[in-house]
Amino acid sequence: MKHWLVAVLLLGAIRDKDNQGRWEKRVESGPDKEVPGFLVNLGPTGARAVLTEKTFIVRYIFKGSPADGKLRLGDVLTGVGGKPFGAHTFGGQPHGYEGPILDLGDAIDRAEGKDGKLTLHIARGSSTIDVVLALEVIGSFSPTFPVNCRKSELLRSRALKYLADHPESGGGPAHARAMVALAMLTDPAHEAAGKRLVLSWNEPPGPGTWTWGLSYQLITLAEYHLLTGDASVLPTIKAVVQRLREAQYDGRIVVWAAKPNEDAKAIDAAQQLYLGGFGHKPYVSGVGQNGYGPMQYTTILAVLAWQLAERCGVRTESRAMRNALDFIHRGTNEAGYVAYGGEFTLNNGLVDPVAWRKSTGGTNYVGRAGASLLAHGLSPEFPDSRTYVEKNQGYLKKAAKSLPDGHACSSLGFAWGLLGAASSDDESILRTMLDYHRAWFTMMRCPDGSFVVQPGRDYADGGYYISSRANPTAVMALVLGLSYPKLLIQGTQVSIPGVNPRALRGSLLASYKAIGAKTYGKAAVLLKSAGPGGAPMTDYLDGLAGRALEPLAAIDDKAELERAIAVLRKTWGGVARFDRESKELLQKLSR
């Protein structure tokens, strides 16, 4: 029995020599509508091309770009800088993007760091010639990029300017809309535009809204509130939290009915393991009402969104959060690979869910593991979260080369793979991922400062046709801004004004981690020895403590007040404002 077949997908760069028939399939609108198909972008040269095993065949040239007037349609690029391109492997097992893409991307970075001259070796008709393109000299990536890297700062600035100059970028599908708004919020020069985009989403969603939209709306509004303190979005945050709860698989699950000669009891038991998950659309009990059932990505994003809302003071039902995490855990194997949907129980035919979780396979879709790492890192109140953080970290190391590939939209994998790596306490994971894909980032870059989706290996990747520029440009702006992260999805654990988590060391770093783990009393003790650099975190703790104490002001019974303070003291005891004001509240009732 196969209720839904999960294809085995191949990783690296491009799936097959025909690019699944997309070399000549145009995007219908947007900045790439004149490009004759889904082609490989040749970085800031301004050319787009078909990839063969060892060459690029030029199919489009943007006017006014470095390639304009230098390259011709039909030119076959065979090498760069005195060397022929290496070979790209189509199909097969995961093997990265070595070959022409990697070679040209590296050569562009070197040229931009020297005199800007990029020497391409070209077969043009019956002739073999060299063509020199004049690229802008903007430097090379530093060994620690994007941290302490002038080139990263420049590229981020240009990416944000592109988004600002193209306001239509903020009106795309939910995942692109969220990334554009959040990227602009992180930069003072574009914060006002980012605020306008966020507030255009400050409206409670209606019944039936897809869970993708609910989660991305909640992530965006919550990050905005945490960054700005603007309380005007709190009613909508509360409404979206409730809509997500209504969308969750809950109660007795009914998605499938047994077919003739199938064990009805086994089918029913298997689909009960969907409990806690989220599908594309809100769950509706009934056979044929829910497509292929819940998915890991939508469930992970819901947990991430709920946890951000919690930090805004909007509570989520604990059982709902626990059930969602349990669904994710059932779909995570021993190696940290995160499934697509419910193939751990039923979607690929009846399987042993215990055996599935003990399996160690998987080399693809690092984005899902990255998102899971973020969600579990924001869920320290659940004791098993650390186990899954470690599993996901291990998988990011194992499957780092799959970053450019993602099902349905490659920008999903790209975004959450990198942001998840940034949230890891193992800095080598992000470093490995960034270093390996440095040339890929360069090849994504367009002459106008934007970034574009590149062809990949997934059989159903529609990212180029969904949002060819806005989404990848916003994602790269967030990644290039990791030198000073401001958002929780950038791995900050908690957003504290005036605090750059990546610059913290010693007791300051320990204090920050304690705040992220919600052990506020421990953080307060550590900050006492941290010196003046700890002032922003001390102020932040005092602000949180004040909000925690606010409901107690309405209690007029001393015994009840003492009980409430005793509960809060487990978390807040040691924080100066809590200790002082809780004492004052008790004294007031004692008079």
Salt bridges, closest charged atoms under 4 A:
ASP32 OD1 - ARG48 NH2 2.81
ASP32 OD1 - ARG469 NH2 2.96
ASP75 OD2 - ARG124 NH2 2.77
ASP109 OD1 - LYS151 NZ 2.60
GLU112 OE1 - LYS151 NZ 2.67
GLU112 OE2 - ARG445 NH2 2.25
ASP130 OD1 - HIS121 ND1 2.73
GLU136 OE2 - ARG158 NH2 2.76
ASP165 OD2 - LYS161 NZ 2.63
ASP187 OD1 - ARG156 NH1 3.25
GLU246 OE1 - ARG243 NH1 2.94
ASP250 OD2 - ARG245 NH2 2.73
ASP250 OD2 - ARG319 NH2 2.93
ASP268 OD1 - ARG252 NH2 2.98
GLU310 OE1 - ARG315 NH1 2.88
GLU317 OE1 - ARG245 NE 2.92
GLU317 OE2 - ARG319 NE 3.36
ASP326 OD1 - ARG322 NH2 2.90
GLU334 OE1 - LYS391 NZ 3.63
ASP384 OD2 - ARG322 NH2 2.98
ASP384 OD2 - HIS329 ND1 3.62
GLU390 OE2 - ARG386 NE 3.34
ASP425 OD2 - ARG386 NH2 2.98
ASP426 OD2 - LYS397 NZ 2.86
ASP435 OD1 - ARG431 NH2 2.99
ASP435 OD1 - ARG438 NH1 3.92
ASP448 OD2 - ARG469 NH1 3.10
ASP458 OD2 - HIS407 ND1 3.21
GLU581 OE2 - ARG577 NE 2.89
GLU581 OE2 - ARG580 NH2 3.96
